[in-house]
Amino acid sequence: MSGRLDIVGLGPGGPEHRTAAAAAAVSAADVVIGYAPYVEQCADLLHTGHEVVRGAMGQEAARADEALARAAAGARVALVSSGDAGVHGMAARTLARAAELAADERPAIEVVPGVTAALAAGALLGAPLGDDFAALSLSDLHVAWEVVERRLTAVAAAGLALALYNPRSKTRTWQLDRVRDVLREHRDADTPLAVVTDAARPGQDVARATLATLDPETVTMRSLLVVAGDSGRVAGPWLVAERGAGVLA
């Protein structure tokens, strides 16, 4: 008899932002598999009956294959991701690999949604994603930078609010300067933005700026960059986007 695979989004940080469905899926699992920091994110749910498989960055394909194999062999498996597993997480890769299996070799699979970083960051700022917005990853590890820049250019020109994941790392620094140049081609220098680092986690930090005053040194791989769209504005202590506000017909 085949087991079951739950691909679980743990939310952005602590258990207070984790859904009941996510907690139940991890608690009920025989095997919990994930990138080590994400496994630690649900450490409060782990118990002696769990087999825990912690992986490293870059081992996503191996984790997906192991999760599928364990579930197909009869185990109940929780494959965990931070945020939402379907947003720059493990869900798409795992489902694509599951689709390659014969139907009778494929375990039951469910994707358990979670609160993604863009929503956590938005809540800290107010409501910057209240109108249409786009979420992009600026990482070029799996996608050529030319593709990343083409997508960024399109949404920048569309006037959408932006939630930019993976904006800068220790070795990938010049790209953020290019991002700012692309945005300045389509938006005013005083466009509000914020760098939200470790949203809903210990050490959480929110740095408000504009396109002109953004300091790239404040941005890390644990940051999410929120850029106001053409309906976004500063309202008291908040950044908000009201649908239709400031948008020409």
Secondary structure, 3 states (H helix, E strand, C coil): CCCEEEEEECECCCHHHCCHHHHHHHHHCCEEEEEHHHHHHCHHHCCCCCEEEEECCCCHHHHHHHHHHHHHCCCEEEEEECECCCCCCCHHHHHHHHHCCCHHHCCEEEEECCCCHHHHHHHHHEECCCCCEEEEECCCCCCCHHHHHHHHHHHHHCCCEEEEECCCCCCCCHHHHHHHHHHHCCCCCCCEEEEEECCCCCCCEEEEEECCCCCHHHCCCCEEEEECCCCEEEECCEEEECCCCCCCC
